[in-house]
Amino acid sequence: MTDTPIGLFYGSSTCYTEMTAEKIQQRLGADLVSIFNIADTPIEQANDYAYLILGIPTWDYGELQEDWENIWPELDAVDVAGKHIALFGQGDQIGYPEWFLDAMGYLHDKLVAAGALPAGYWPVAGYEFEGSKALTEDGQFFVGLALDDENQFEESAARINAWCDDLRETWAL
């Protein structure tokens, strides 16, 4: 059994996603959120949590970050059917505008197909990109919190706070 209801699992190569995970934990509270780097913790540990927050950056031309790529097949061992999930992603909308946050879209689609209950969709207003696999069908929202600390770092704190407040309300925490 876990000490917290939310397990936050992330992969990070440049520390942006790791720093975001820490800010989310700080905003929601360490009494609610336990953080795990998927490079060091088996993803199957996600089975221990009723709520999951997953952080995934997109690399280059819409590719998975290396830690996520390494454990991708192991995600099938996580029983997400009926489990509450929320995603956040880091991307570069200027350098890779055609693939902004694609990895978050891949993760969302994989988990929703397995029965996960997503929350935390985020409006596309305020971003400039050409394409993304992380959009809802109507194109009005990202399937999770969209962050670009490379080009919009000054926006991130307010976005994280608003997103966390929305999750707290949605999940009645």
Beta strands, then each sheet from edge to edge (+ up, - down):
strand 1: 6-10
strand 2: 33-37
strand 3: 51-59
strand 4: 63-64
strand 5: 84-90
strand 6: 117-119
strand 7: 122-123
strand 8: 141-142
strand 9: 145-147
sheet 1: 2+ 1+ 3+ 4-
sheet 2: 2+ 1+ 3+ 5+ 6+
sheet 3: 2+ 1+ 3+ 5+ 9+
sheet 4: 7+ 8-
end
